[in-house]
Amino acid sequence: MSGWPPAGALAGPGGAAVADGEVAVATFGSELEAAMMAELLKREGIPSVLVPLGPGVGGLGATAFRPFELRVRAADAARAKRLLEAYGSR
């Protein structure tokens, strides 16, 4: 189905949208850094979503140098923060 899960929704096992509320657990200076941390959380069973912040380079849609916020389900927030700290994230 096109457009599923909805933009900003967290994907759980099998790509199903997660209805639980999202909580920001970290902010990263680039999409690459945020994606690496999201992958680490995924390996630990924690689904996440990356949310771009600000207009990026020149506001032209470039995401390489745009800050990204990493969000997880509220129920996973404390564990995600511990894991990110263990990985040396902020």
JOSUL-V620206 format. One record per run of one state. SS is the DSSP state (H for helix, E for strand, - for the rest). FROM is the first residue (numbers start at 1). TO is the last residue. If there is no record, write none. Layout:
BEGIN
ss->[SS | SS]
from->[FROM | FROM]
to->[TO | TO]
END
This chain:
BEGIN
ss->[- | E | - | H | - | E | - | E | - | H | - | E | - | E | - | E | - | E | H | -]
from->[1 | 10 | 12 | 13 | 16 | 17 | 19 | 22 | 29 | 31 | 44 | 48 | 53 | 57 | 58 | 62 | 63 | 68 | 74 | 87]
to->[9 | 11 | 12 | 15 | 16 | 18 | 21 | 28 | 30 | 43 | 47 | 52 | 56 | 57 | 61 | 62 | 67 | 73 | 86 | 90]
END
